[in-house]
């Protein structure tokens, strides 16, 4: 009996590795020479890193990040989420995180894909399959989690990426494959997180409503009472659930949005620090500089110069 179980586990491991290798080859082909490839398949992006990366602050949208080769870490507040070929990362809200690729080389680059979650499609699946809706009393965890990568999940994603070789078939077949992926996630160990995402009356959806407002209005002063009313929660409940899901307060979240946007403006639109600070809502350039240094580890000018140097060096490598 034990020998039969060992044989079964060995066969499953071989099947897992065969599918993973196939998917890795496809992603490596599409990302040759680039770090990010936006596919023609809605919501699907492929990634590649040929070396470990520095920590980078960014906003993760509701999505599944599936690592096929290498390893990465996401930091949300004090929580660290390490994911690799056996564990995927999933987020149910727009979350400000710090990402770092920790395992990558030219010989074995970090390869991954990210598929944006479709709330409407997930909600329709819940109705069609009669999956249980979460109750409002169910304790909330973080809006980010790790799940087990299975052979079945890899196979579905392999079909989705393989479809890129048939552009004419993408509009017809990709929605069907994405629907299967969402179903597999709903019945997986991360199903509860997705059900919270797609349930209009859940606390996570109300927090998501607050986050949507903050993303669109980060440059204006924040009045927590108005944000709570918009989210249909009391101010205390908004603070509690917002911190529970994101590890920070609405005000801290707004500050991160401002700093990330200011960094983008300086990096891509060549704004100086003062102009970027005022554009994202800061009234004091000195306060902006202090908070920027605290978030990114260096004053604005030095940080932007460092990033530009890194990008030029990378461009020369791939030239």
N, C-alpha and C positions, 0 to 999 in steps of 0.2 A: 504494500500500500504506500509506504513512504517513498519507495523507489519510483512508483508511478507518479506521485506528486512532484518529485524532483524532476522527472522527465518533462512533466507538463510545464513546470516553471521555466525549465531550460528552453523549451520550444517557444514559450511566450516571450522570453527575453530575446531570442533570436528573431522572432517576428517583429518585436518592438524596434530592434536595432536596424533591421532591413528597411522598415518604413521610415525611420528617422534618417537613415543615410540617404534614401531617395529624396526626401524633402530637403535635406541639407544641400544636396547637389543642385536642386532646382533653385533654391534661394541664392547659392553661391554664383550660379550662372547669371541670374537677373541683377545681382548687386555687384558684379565685377567692376571695380574702379570707382564705386560710390559707396557711401555709408548708408544712404536712405533711398529707397526706390518706391515711389507712389505708383501702385499698379493701376491698371484700367478697371480693376474689380472694386466696386464701391466699398469704402471702409477698410481696405486691405493695404497695408504698407509693410515692406520688407526692409530689414536692417542688417548691417554688417560692420564689424570693427576688427581691424587687423592687429590691434594691440589694446591692452587695458586703457581705459579712459579716466580722465579726471572726473570728479564729482560735478554734476551739472544739475542746476535747479530748473524745474519745468512743471507744467501743468499736465497731468494725465487725465484724459477724458475717459468716460466709461468704455472699457475695452478689455480684451483678453490679450496678454502678451505671452506668446509661446516661444520659449527658447529651444532651439534645435541643436545648437552646438555652443559650448562655452558657458559662462555664468555671469550673472548680473545681480546687483543689489539695489533695492529701493528703500529710501529712508523717509518715513512719515512721522514727524515729531521725533520721539525717542524709539519708535518701533522700526526694526530692520526686517525687510522681506528679501530673503535670498532665493533666487530661482535659477534653474538650470534645465537640462533635458528631461528631468523627472518631475519638476514642479513648475506650473505656470502661474503667472500673476494675473489677477483679475480685479478691476476697479468698477464700482457702481456709481461713482460720482466724479466730478471734476476735482482732482486733488493736487495740491502743490507738493511735489516730492523732490527728493534729491536722488538722481540715478547715477550709477557707476558700473561700468563693465569691468569685471575683476578677472576674467579668464578669457584671453584671446591672444592669437599670434598670427603671423603671416601663414604659417603652415596649417594652423587650425583656427581660422577666424571665428569670432563670435557671430552667429547667425540666428536671426529670430524673425518673427512676424507679429504684427499687431492687427487685430480685427476689432473695429469699433462695434460696440453693442447697439442693437436697434431695439429701443424700448417698445415700440409699437409691435414689431414682429414677435418679441418675447411675450407681450401681453396676449396677442392672438394665439400663440402656442399654448399658453396657460389655459385659455378658454377651450381650445380644441381638445386638449388632452385631459382637461379637468384636474389639473394639478392644483393642490391646495394653495389658497392665498394666505399670506402671512397675517397674523393677527396684530393689532396695534400694540398689544401688551407684550409681544415678543421682544426680549432684550436686543438692543442693537449692538453690533460690534463696529469695527472700523469699516469704512467704505472701500476697503482694500483687503485682499486675502490671497492665500496660496492654495492651489488645487493640484491634485495628482494628474500628471500627464499619462494618459492611457494609450495603448496601441490603436484602439478604435478612434480616439480623438485625432491622433496623428494621421490616420488614414483619411479622415474626412478633410483635414487641412491639406493633405497631399493632393487630393483631387481638386481642391480650390486653387492651389498654386499651379497645378498642371494645366488647368483651364486657361491660364494666361497665354498658352501657345495657340489657343483658338479664340482670338479676339471677337469674332462674330458670334461665338456661342456664349460669351460672358453675360450679356444682358438676359439671356434666357435661362442658363443653367446656374450661374453664380447665386441668384436669390434662393434657389432650391438647396444648394449646398450650405449656404449661410443658415438657412432655416434648420437644417439637420444639426449644424454646429450648436446653435442656440438650444435645440432640444437636448443634445448630449450634455450641455452644461446645466440645463435645468434639472436633469435627473442625476447629476453628479454630486459630489460632496460640497459643491458651491451653489447648489440650486437655490438655497434660501436667500443668498445674496442677490441673485438675479430676480427672484420673486419680489423682493423688497424694491428693486429698481423699477419693476414694471407695474407695481400696484399704486394707483393714483392716491389712495388715502393713507399710505404708509408714512411714517415719520421721515424715512429717508427721502421720499419724494418731496416732502415739504422742505427739507433741508436743501435738496437739489434746486427747488424753486428759489430759495435764498441765494444759492451759489450762482444761478443764472443771472439774477439781478446784480450781484456783485461784479460778475464778469463784464456786464454791459455798462456798469456805472461806477467803476472803481475810482475814477478821478473826482467824483463828487463827495462831499462830506457824508459820512454814514450816520444815520439816525436809527438806532437799533429798534425803537418802537415801531417805526414805519416798516422796517424789514420784517419784524415779527408779525405785523398785521398782514403783510403780503404773503407770508408763509402760513398764515392761519394758526399761529401758535402764540402763546404768551412769551414775553421776553425771557423769562427764566427757562421755559421749555426749549426755546430756540437756542439759547446758550448751551443748555445741557446736551441736547441732541446734536448740535453742530460740533461741539467739542468731542463728543463720543464718536462721531463718524469721521471727523477730519483731524482730530488731535489738536485743534486750535480754536480760538474764538473767531467770530465774524470779522472783528477789527484786525486781528492778526492775518486772517485770510486776505482781506483787502490790501493790507500792506505788502504781502507777497505778490499779489497781482500787480500792484504798482511798480514794485522793484523789478519784476520780470519784464514788464512792458518797457520800463525805462532802459533796461539793458538792451532790449531789442532795438529801441530807437537809436541808441548810441552806436550799436554795432552795425545796423543795416541802413540807417538814414543819416548817419554821421552827425547827429545832434551832440552838442556839448552837454556836460552834466547838469548845468543849471537849466538849460532849455528843456531837457528830458524830465527833470524834476518837476518843473512847473506844469508840463504837459500832462503828467500822470496824477497831478493833484497835490504835490507838496508845495507848501508856502515858504519853507525854509531850506535853501540849498545845503546848509550845514547839517541839518537834521537828516536830509536825504543822504548825504555822504556818509554820516555815521551809520545809518541803518543799512545802507548798501554794503559798506565794509563788513558789518556784522553778518550779513546774509551771504556774501560772495567771497569773503576772505581778503579783500583788497579794495582800496578806494576806486571810484568809477574809472578814472582815466587809466590807472595802472591795469585794472582788470580788463578793460577793452583792448588796450595795447597787447596784453598777453594773449587774448582770444584771437585777435587779428594775426598775430605772429604764428599761432598754432594753425590757423586756417591756411595761411600762405605756405607754411611748411608742408601741410597735407596736400595742397594743390600741386606743389612741386614734385612730391612723391608720385602722384597719379598722372602727372603730365606726360 
